[in-house]
Amino acid sequence: MRRVVCITGAAKGIGKAIALELAKHNYDVVINYHTSETAALALQKEIQETYQVSCLAIQADVSQEAQVDKMFTQIETQLGPVDVLINNAAIDLSNLFYLKTAEEFRETLDVNVVGAFNCAKRVGHKMLEREYGRIVNIASTNGMNTYYPMCLDYDASKAALISLTHNLAFEYAPYVHVNAIAPGFIGTESELDGYDEEFLQSEQEKILLKRYGNPEEVAYLVRFLISDEANYINNTILRIDGGQVGSC
């Protein structure tokens, strides 16, 4: 029997790479998206035409509890219970510090933290009842020791997601493994867009491998972390940053 994985924010970037990698390895895949319908449906079609797995694309704002419940009810009806949850959905409303607003701060926390909480709460206890489950939260080195005042709300949300990871691991032990992955600079369009070349070059010099990561490299780590080979890994934050040694 194939495992069912739900990936939030999966239409583009890291989420898309995870969806493709897990479909390749025989997981039934649910692509959650909020606004990127065209990209999500294109990814669904690609997976259905390439791999012998089931694939759904479902629109839901993960910050809204009712929409999350509706999404997982649909998944359970069409594919069965969710075995693996990848909390990847996130927004980054970068702006100069003095231009930031409390409304933007709350919106970032709602999507990046409350969204992960809503999804984990909806499926976690069902995983526990079945004595199997994997939850992976996509955090960031920005939540650990990489600081940029222009995205302090994003940084705070990723630090909170790391704390949430630890608490969920305690809540759902021993059968549900809850871990987080903390990527550094990953070369997706949304990650690199909006920064000038001088800044990007200076940040690249802080990485021991002297390059940005690829979304596929994060996907490989996700695939390992939810596999049986990682059965003794729980309540852990794994950095994938090429050896990032500093921040601004």
C-alpha positions as CSV (number, residue, x, y, z in Angstrom):
1,M,0.0,0.0,0.0
2,R,1.3,3.4,-1.0
3,R,1.7,6.1,1.7
4,V,-0.3,9.3,1.2
5,V,1.6,12.6,1.6
6,C,0.2,16.1,1.8
7,I,2.5,18.9,0.9
8,T,1.3,22.4,1.7
9,G,2.4,25.2,-0.6
10,A,3.4,22.7,-3.2
11,A,2.7,24.4,-6.5
12,K,6.2,25.9,-6.8
13,G,9.7,26.0,-5.5
14,I,10.7,23.6,-2.7
15,G,7.2,22.3,-2.4
16,K,7.1,21.3,-6.1
17,A,10.4,19.6,-5.8
18,I,9.2,17.6,-2.8
19,A,6.1,16.6,-4.7
20,L,8.0,15.3,-7.7
21,E,10.6,13.5,-5.6
22,L,8.0,11.7,-3.5
23,A,5.8,10.8,-6.5
24,K,9.0,9.3,-8.1
25,H,9.3,7.1,-5.0
26,N,5.8,5.8,-5.1
27,Y,3.9,8.1,-2.7
28,D,0.4,9.3,-3.5
29,V,0.7,13.0,-3.5
30,V,-1.6,15.9,-2.5
31,I,-0.6,19.3,-3.8
32,N,-2.0,22.0,-1.6
33,Y,-2.0,25.5,-3.0
34,H,-3.6,28.8,-2.1
35,T,-3.4,31.1,-5.1
36,S,-1.2,29.3,-7.7
37,E,-3.9,27.2,-9.3
38,T,-2.3,27.1,-12.8
39,A,1.0,25.9,-11.5
40,A,-0.6,23.4,-9.2
41,L,-2.8,21.9,-11.9
42,A,0.3,21.7,-14.2
43,L,2.2,19.9,-11.6
44,Q,-0.7,17.5,-10.9
45,K,-0.8,16.7,-14.7
46,E,3.0,16.1,-14.8
47,I,2.9,13.7,-11.9
48,Q,-0.1,11.8,-13.2
49,E,1.4,11.5,-16.7
50,T,4.9,10.5,-15.4
51,Y,4.4,8.3,-12.3
52,Q,2.0,5.5,-11.4
53,V,0.6,7.2,-8.3
54,S,-2.5,9.1,-7.4
55,C,-2.3,12.9,-7.2
56,L,-4.7,15.5,-6.1
57,A,-4.4,19.3,-6.3
58,I,-6.5,21.0,-3.6
59,Q,-6.9,24.7,-2.9
60,A,-6.9,25.8,0.7
61,D,-5.6,28.6,2.8
62,V,-3.8,26.7,5.6
63,S,-4.2,29.7,8.0
64,Q,-8.0,29.0,8.0
65,E,-9.0,26.1,10.2
66,A,-12.2,25.4,8.3
67,Q,-10.5,25.2,5.0
68,V,-7.8,22.9,6.4
69,D,-10.5,20.5,7.7
70,K,-12.3,20.5,4.4
71,M,-9.1,19.7,2.6
72,F,-8.2,16.8,4.7
73,T,-11.7,15.4,4.6
74,Q,-11.5,15.4,0.8
75,I,-8.1,13.6,1.0
76,E,-9.4,11.0,3.4
77,T,-12.5,10.4,1.2
78,Q,-10.5,10.1,-2.1
79,L,-7.2,8.7,-1.1
80,G,-7.5,7.6,2.5
81,P,-5.8,8.8,5.7
82,V,-2.7,11.0,5.4
83,D,0.5,9.2,6.4
84,V,2.9,12.1,5.9
85,L,2.5,15.8,6.3
86,I,5.0,18.3,4.9
87,N,4.3,21.8,6.3
88,N,5.9,23.8,3.5
89,A,3.5,26.7,2.9
90,A,5.0,30.1,3.8
91,I,5.1,33.7,2.9
92,D,7.8,36.3,3.2
93,L,6.7,39.9,3.1
94,S,10.1,41.4,3.1
95,N,10.3,45.2,3.5
96,L,12.4,47.8,5.2
97,F,11.9,47.6,9.0
98,Y,10.3,51.0,9.4
99,L,7.8,50.3,6.6
100,K,6.6,47.0,8.2
101,T,3.1,46.8,9.7
102,A,1.6,44.8,12.5
103,E,-1.0,43.5,9.9
104,E,1.8,42.1,7.7
105,F,3.5,40.6,10.8
106,R,0.2,38.8,11.8
107,E,-0.3,37.6,8.2
108,T,3.1,36.0,8.1
109,L,2.6,34.3,11.5
110,D,-0.9,33.1,10.4
111,V,0.4,31.3,7.3
112,N,3.8,30.2,8.5
113,V,3.0,29.1,12.0
114,V,-0.8,28.8,12.5
115,G,-1.0,27.1,9.1
116,A,1.4,24.4,10.2
117,F,-0.4,24.1,13.6
118,N,-3.8,23.7,11.8
119,C,-2.6,21.0,9.6
120,A,-0.7,19.1,12.2
121,K,-3.6,19.2,14.6
122,R,-6.0,17.9,12.0
123,V,-4.0,14.8,11.1
124,G,-1.6,14.2,14.1
125,H,-4.0,12.4,16.5
126,K,-5.3,10.3,13.6
127,M,-1.7,9.3,12.9
128,L,-1.2,8.5,16.5
129,E,-4.3,6.3,16.6
130,R,-3.0,4.3,13.6
131,E,0.5,4.2,15.2
132,Y,2.2,5.7,12.2
133,G,2.9,9.2,10.9
134,R,5.6,11.6,9.7
135,I,5.4,15.3,10.0
136,V,8.2,17.5,8.5
137,N,8.1,21.2,9.0
138,I,10.1,23.3,6.5
139,A,11.7,25.9,8.7
140,S,14.7,28.1,7.8
141,T,18.1,29.0,9.0
142,N,16.5,32.5,9.4
143,G,14.8,31.0,12.5
144,M,18.1,30.0,14.0
145,N,21.1,32.3,13.6
146,T,20.6,34.2,10.3
147,Y,19.1,37.6,10.8
148,Y,17.7,40.1,8.4
149,P,15.7,43.0,9.9
150,M,13.8,43.4,6.6
151,C,12.3,40.0,7.1
152,L,12.1,39.9,10.9
153,D,8.5,38.7,10.8
154,Y,9.5,35.8,8.6
155,D,12.5,35.0,10.9
156,A,10.3,35.1,13.9
157,S,7.8,32.7,12.2
158,K,10.5,30.2,11.4
159,A,11.8,30.3,15.0
160,A,8.3,29.7,16.2
161,L,7.9,26.8,13.7
162,I,11.0,25.2,15.2
163,S,9.5,25.5,18.7
164,L,6.2,24.0,17.3
165,T,8.2,21.1,16.0
166,H,9.6,20.2,19.4
167,N,6.2,20.5,21.0
168,L,4.4,18.4,18.4
169,A,7.1,15.7,18.7
170,F,6.3,15.4,22.4
171,E,2.5,15.5,21.8
172,Y,2.5,12.7,19.2
173,A,5.2,10.4,20.6
174,P,6.1,7.6,20.2
175,Y,4.5,6.7,16.8
176,V,4.5,10.0,15.0
177,H,7.9,11.4,14.1
178,V,8.0,15.2,13.9
179,N,11.1,16.9,12.6
180,A,12.0,20.1,10.9
181,I,14.4,21.0,8.0
182,A,16.0,24.4,8.0
183,P,17.2,25.4,4.5
184,G,19.6,28.2,4.0
185,F,19.6,30.1,0.6
186,I,17.9,27.8,-1.9
187,G,17.9,29.0,-5.5
188,T,14.2,29.2,-6.2
189,E,12.8,32.1,-8.1
190,S,11.0,33.5,-5.0
191,E,14.1,33.0,-2.8
192,L,16.4,35.1,-5.0
193,D,13.9,37.5,-6.5
194,G,14.1,41.1,-5.3
195,Y,17.7,41.1,-4.1
196,D,20.5,43.0,-5.8
197,E,23.5,41.1,-7.3
198,E,25.9,42.5,-4.8
199,F,23.9,41.3,-1.8
200,L,23.4,37.8,-3.3
201,Q,27.2,37.5,-4.0
202,S,28.1,38.6,-0.5
203,E,25.7,36.0,1.0
204,Q,27.0,33.3,-1.3
205,E,30.5,34.0,0.1
206,K,29.2,33.0,3.5
207,I,28.4,29.5,2.3
208,L,31.3,27.0,2.5
209,L,30.2,25.3,-0.7
210,K,30.1,28.8,-2.4
211,R,26.8,28.2,-4.1
212,Y,23.1,28.3,-3.3
213,G,21.2,25.1,-2.8
214,N,18.8,23.5,-5.2
215,P,15.2,22.7,-4.3
216,E,15.8,19.1,-5.3
217,E,18.5,18.8,-2.6
218,V,15.9,19.8,0.1
219,A,13.5,17.2,-1.5
220,Y,16.1,14.5,-1.1
221,L,16.4,15.2,2.6
222,V,12.6,15.2,3.0
223,R,12.4,11.8,1.3
224,F,15.1,10.4,3.6
225,L,13.5,11.8,6.7
226,I,10.2,10.2,6.1
227,S,11.7,6.8,5.0
228,D,12.2,3.8,7.2
229,E,15.9,4.4,7.1
230,A,15.2,7.5,9.3
231,N,13.1,5.6,11.9
232,Y,15.3,6.7,14.8
233,I,15.2,10.4,13.9
234,N,12.7,12.4,15.9
235,N,12.3,15.9,17.4
236,T,15.3,17.1,15.4
237,I,16.1,20.2,13.3
238,L,18.3,19.4,10.3
239,R,20.1,22.3,8.6
240,I,20.6,22.1,4.8
241,D,22.6,25.3,4.0
242,G,25.9,24.3,2.4
243,G,27.8,25.2,5.5
244,Q,26.5,28.7,6.0
245,V,28.8,30.4,8.5
246,G,27.4,33.8,9.1
247,S,24.7,36.3,8.6
248,C,24.4,40.0,7.9
